């Protein structure tokens, strides 16, 4: 399928990993699996082209937690602590979004995460946020 055909089916070809298609059955969405597999990229292919960023900011308004309980669940859990280079900012009235930044703090990508579940948010940061070495954290916090 072309990227446009995939988008019409609800898939973003450039961002869809084939491993994600396998989990559709877990959510009772097995009827989408065939189209998903037509629109996905093999995980090994995309890992070479996937931009990884040194910093990210998750921006959200706590007043919107009722509308986005999955984002609240991520933020209130211990999951954000696994990403020392992730900052959570509370901005009044804002729907949840992620800003990916370079090492100088310049925003390179902005993504709406309103439709993401808690596991997807964590998986995204595991693949798109640079791993931070524990010694780097200690050195960065030295006085």
N, C-alpha and C positions, 0 to 999 in steps of 0.2 A: 504494500500500500504506500501511497505517497504521504508526505507529512500532512498535507491538507486533508486527505481521506482519514488519516488517523485522528486528526484533531476533531473532525466531524463525528467520529465514533467516541470521542472523549479521551483520547490518548495523545500525549505529547511525545512524538517519536524520538526526539533528541534526548529526552530525559527518562524514558521508560526502559528499565532493565528487565530482561527476560525472567530473571529470578522473581520479580514482583508478580508476574503472571501466574506463577505456580501457587501463590498464596490466595488467589481469587476464590478457590474452592473453600477455603477456610471461612470465607464470609458469605457463602451461598451465592457466589457470582460466577459459577462455572461456565455459564452461557457466554461470558465475555472472553473466556480464555483463548479461543481460536483467533479472534480479532487481535487480542493483546499480543499473542505470539507473532502475528503478522507485522505489528507495529513496533516491537521491542528491538533493543540492541543487546547483543550478547554481553554479559557482564565484563568479560575480559577485554572486549573492544572499547567499551566506554571508560574503563578504568584508566586507559592510557590518555584519553582526551578530556577527562573530567578535571575541571579547575578545582584546586584545593586552596583554601584561603587561610591565612594566619589568624584572622580575627573575624568574629561575627557578633551581631547585636540582634537580639530578639526583642522587638518592640510590641507592646500591647497595653491596652487600658484594662485595669482590673475590673472596671465597671462592665466589661464585655465578657467576663468569665462565665456568666450564665449562658451566653450564646455560644461560647467555645469551651465547653468543659474539658475537652481533650487537651487544650493548650494549658488550662489551669492545672490539670493533672500532671503535665510535664513540668511546669514551673514549680509547683508545690512539692514535687517528689525530690529524690536525691539525684535524679538524672542530670540536671544542669551542672552539678559539682564534678561530673566526669569530664567536663569541658572547661578548663580554666581560662581558655581564650574566648569564651562566650560571655557576653554581658547581657543582662536583662534590663530593659528600660521600660518604665511605666509612663506612657504618654496619654493624656486625657483624650478619650473618644476614639482612639486608634484601634482598628481591626488588627489582629496579629500579623506581623510580617517579619521577615529575616533580612538583614542587610549583611552582605558578605564584603569584607574589606581586605585591602592589601596591608602590608606591614606598616605603612605610614598612616593608616586609618582612612584612606580614601575608599569610598563606597564603589564597589565594582559590580555588584548584582543586588537586586532587591526582589524578593519573592513573597507573595502572599501565601500564608500557611493556614488560611481559614478552613480549608477542607481536609487538612492533614490530621491523622490520628496520632496519639501519643508515641506509638512505636515508630511511625514514619518520621516524626520530628527527630527522635533519637538517631535513627538510621541515617538521616540526612546529615546530621552533625558528625557522625562517625565517618562518613565518606567524603564530606566536603570541607571539613574543618581540619586544619593541620594538627597532627599529634604534637602535644607539648611534652617535652622531656621534664621529669620531676626536678632535675638539677637546674633547668632553665627557670622554673618557677621560683626555686630557692634563690637563685642569683638575681632574679628580677626584683625580689622582695628584700634584698639586702639594704641595710642603711649605711 
